[in-house]
Amino acid sequence: MKQVILLAFAILSGTICTYSQTMKEWRDSLDVINKQLANNPSSTDLLLCKAAVNLQLLNWDDAIDACRKVLDNDNSNLSALFYRAYANNSLRRYDLAKNDYERLVSMAPDNLEARLGLAYTYVKLERQRDALDQLNNLVEMHPDSSIVYAARAELEKDMEQYDIALFDFDEALKRDPANRECTISKVEILLMRNRRREAKEALDKAVSSGVPRGLLLEWYDKCKE
């Protein structure tokens, strides 16, 4: 679930930022944004860009400060709420993150990224049942999404609900057969239950779907043990 949340802020944002790849490019982008903000300090687009770039640079407090400025002028800005929640999660301020995610979900009930973020935050707060409720809602709202099935399966796995988790991993893999992480999680459960033949079949299916066999050699070896 964490990997999904790491990418979700980029999906949600409708800002004018141009996303780079290297840390130097991110720092250069931040310099440009700061110069533009000097001339237009209340620009929502620029402040959201500044928040997004600071998230990439792991400057959590700076991202939160940029979001605060946006929310001071527009307390229902979805991107600012999401960015701030993400940054607070990264600082382990889970209650603060929860507040922003819950507010965001109340305004955009079918938003996939917001509910995933809220579910993740509930897990960190050891509120697994609340997290599961969020993921159940997501499956109903987004039945074609492999992401939501995979996220629910991971939580069910952590809750030791293995049969249900296997079902959800299968649903995720139906929609994304080359998902290596889902395959490995499924294989882990099968091996735990001494179902080695099924585990190898799952690995073979992933390879036939495009996952390089070399990335799964460790798990093939475990099937032989």
Salt bridges, closest charged atoms under 4 A:
ASP28 OD2 - LYS24 NZ 2.84
ASP61 OD1 - ARG93 NH1 3.45
ASP65 OD1 - ARG68 NH2 2.74
ASP65 OD2 - LYS69 NZ 3.55
ASP72 OD2 - ARG68 NH1 3.08
ASP100 OD2 - ARG84 NE 2.67
GLU102 OE1 - LYS98 NZ 3.43
ASP130 OD2 - ARG127 NE 2.73
GLU156 OE2 - ARG152 NE 3.65
ASP163 OD1 - ARG193 NH1 2.38
ASP168 OD2 - ARG152 NE 2.66
ASP170 OD1 - LYS186 NZ 2.60
GLU171 OE2 - LYS174 NZ 2.96
GLU171 OE1 - ARG175 NH1 2.96
GLU188 OE1 - LYS157 NZ 2.18
GLU198 OE1 - ARG195 NH2 2.87
GLU201 OE2 - ARG197 NH1 2.63
ASP204 OD2 - LYS200 NZ 2.87
